[in-house]
Amino acid sequence: MLTMMSNVAIVTMLPHLSTIFKNIENIELLSRLMITLPSLAIAIFAPFLGHIINKFGKKNSLIIALFSYSLFGTAGFYLDTLFEILVSRFFFGIAIATLMIVITSLIGDYFKNEARYKFMGLQSAFISIGGVVFIVGGGVLSDIGWNYTFAIYAVGLIVLIFVLKYLVEHKVKTSLIDDEEHLLNHNLWYIYLLAFSLMLVFYIVPTQMPFLMINVFNASGMLTGEIIAVAFVFNAAGALTFAKLKKYF
């Protein structure tokens, strides 16, 4: 729940920034960067973080990532300037990238074959459910005050307690593989292109919809969050059917 979908928790707050920081040039573009900057950080650092995580240990990396997630995620609650908040969002993205890598790696350690497919489907569903929780919750908080929205990221500290208490890191033996076997199947590039297109379409909704709902239709932050969350409800439904569909297709 703390990964990609949590990135859009603050979407209902974005239209308010145009009023709060109205003296800043290009404020509408900069306000949308609140959503896209974390993703830029993920794109830049994810290819390198995997090597660091392997050396440092998955559980240790997860602990640091969860603490950083809450630290930089909630920064907008107490920072004063827009540019300070944007910088915090970039570091927030690095924390998300670390979480995504460690979680996916741990699933590979814990589950094999059919059990892994089922769990990946559950993971996708919970990511989407997280989107519903974060966006609706963020909408409620944005009605109280624009900066209150960032407080929702403190939930990372709650997850951190469970990680410290329950997570066990399995030592997985990796066999040496010839370089030829590391070469990517050419069909994967089509999957990467599809994933890129999906993210392109996905971010149109959270970056544009709040401005339409709040500025044009005068909707509340809560209602705006509920409307955007509908997409994630159906995302979760699709994810839960993955394991069954895979058997037939």
N, C-alpha and C positions, 0 to 999 in steps of 0.2 A: 504493500500500500504506500510505502514511502518513496517509491521510485518515480518514474516518468509522470504519472498522473498527478502527483503532488505538486509538480511544477506549476500547474494551472490553478492552484488553490486561490491565488490572489486575483483571478481574472475580473471578478465583480468590483474590485477596487480601482481598476485601471482608469475608467472614465473620470473618477474623482481627482486624479492627478492633474488633469488638464486645468482644473480650477485651483487646486492647491499650489501648483507650481506654474501658474499662468505666465509668469514673467520669463520663464525659460524658453528659449527658441527651440522649435521642433519638438515641443513637449509631447505631442501625440505619438510621434515616432519613438521617442525615448521611453514613453510609458509602455509601449508594446515590447520594448527590449527587456522589460521585467520578466516576460515569459520566455523570450527566445535566447537571452544571454546564458541561462543555465544549460540549454541545449548546445550552444556553441562551445561551452566549456567541456561538455561531455564528448563532443566530436573531436576536440583538440587533444584531450588528455586520455581518453579511454584506450587508445592503442598502446600507450606507454604504462598505464597504471597496472595492467595485468602482470608485467614483469616485477614491479615493485611489490605488489601484493603477494606474489609467490615467494619472494625473499623475506618479507616481513611477517608472513603468516596471515591466514584468512580471518581468524577470530580477532586478532589484534587490529587488522585493517578495518574490520567491521565496527569495532569499538570506537576507533578514531573517526570513522566516517559518520557514525550515528551522532557522536558528540558535535562534530563539525556541522552536520546537517541541522541540528537544533540551534547551534550558535549562529551560523550565517543565515539560516532560514528565518529566525526571529529578529534578525538585525534591523529590519525595516520598522520594527515596533518602537525602537529607541533611537535610531539614527535620524538626523535632521535634514540632510541635503539629499537631493535625488541622485547625485553622482556617487555618494557614499553607499546608498542602497543598491545601485547598479553594480558596484564593485562587489558588494556582499552577495548579490545574486550569482555573480560569476563563480565565486568560491563555493557557493551553495551547489552549483552544477558539478563541480569536482567531487563533492561529497556524494551526490546522486550517482555519478559515474562509478565511484568506488563501490557503492551499495549494489548497483546492477551487476558488476563483475563478480563480486564475492558471492552474491545470492545465486547467480547462475552456476558458478563453479561448485558451490555447496550442493546444489541439486544434482549435479553430475556425480558428486561423491556419494550422496545418500541413496540415490535411486538409479535403477538400471532398467533398460528395455521398456516393457509396457507400463510399469509403475512410473517411470520417468515421464512418459507421454501424458499419463493421467495427471501427474503432479504439475507439469508445465501448463496444462489446461486450467487447473485450479489456480496456479500462480497468475495467469493472465486474467482470470475472473476476479481475483482479489485485487489486482492492480486497478481494474475498472471500478470495482466497488470502492476502492480507495479514492478514485476520482469523484465518485458521488459524494462520499463523506467529506472530502476536502473542499470541493467546490460549493456544496450546499452550506457546509460549516463556515467557509470563508465568506459566503454571501451574507449569512446571519451576522458575522463579526463586522463586515464592512458597513452594515446598517448602523452599528454602534459607533464606529469611527474608522476612517480609512486605514490607519496604521494597526488597528486591532487584528486585521486579517492575518498579519505575519505571525501572530501568537500561536496560530494553529500548528506551526512547525515544531513546537515544543513537544509534540507527541513522540518525536524521535527519542527523547529521554526516557519515556515509558518503555519503548521497545528495547532500549539499551539495557534496562534492568533485566529483562527476560534473556537477552543475549548473554549477559554476564553470568546469569544463574543456570541457564539450560543448554546453551549451544556447545556442542562438542565437535572439535575439528578432527576429521578423520585424516590420518596420514595415508595418502594414496600413492602407491608405487607407480611411477611412470616408466614405461619401457622405452628404450632408445628406438627411434624410428628413422628410416632413411629420409634424406631431404626430399626425394621424389614423392614420398607419401604425404608430405606436408603441402604439396601443391594443391591449390584449390580446384575443385571441379568447376569447369567453365559455366555450368548451369547456375552456380551460386551467384554469379554476377547479375543474373536476371532477378534473383531473389533480393539482392541488395538494392537494385533499381526499384523494385516493387515496394520495399520497405521505405526507401527514400520518398517515393511518391505518396505513400500512406502518411508519413509524417508531415509532408507538405500540405496535404489536405486537412490533416488533423489539427494543425495549428491555426488554420484559417478560422475555425469555430471559436476557440477561446480568445483570440486576439481581436476579432471583429465583432462578435456577437454582443459583448457587454456594452460597447458604444451604441449599437443599434437599439438594444433593449432599454438602456438607461437614458440616453440622450434623446431618442426619438419617441419611445413609448412610455417614458417616465416610470419604468418598472423599478421595483425595489431590488436591492442586492440579493435578497433571499430568493425572489422569484426568478431573477436572472440566473442564479446558480442552479436552481431546479431545472430550468429549461435546458441549460448546457449539459447538466448531469444526465439527461435522458439518453444522450449518445453513449455514455459510459454504461448505462444499464443494459443497453442492447449489445454493447461490446462484451460485457460479462456473460450474457446469454450465449453469444457466439463462442466464447472461450470454453464454456462448460460443455459444449457439444463437440469439441475438437476430438477428444479421445474416441467417441463413437463414430464420428465421420471418418476418422483415419482408418478404421477397420474396413470400411466399404470403398474408400477412394484412395 
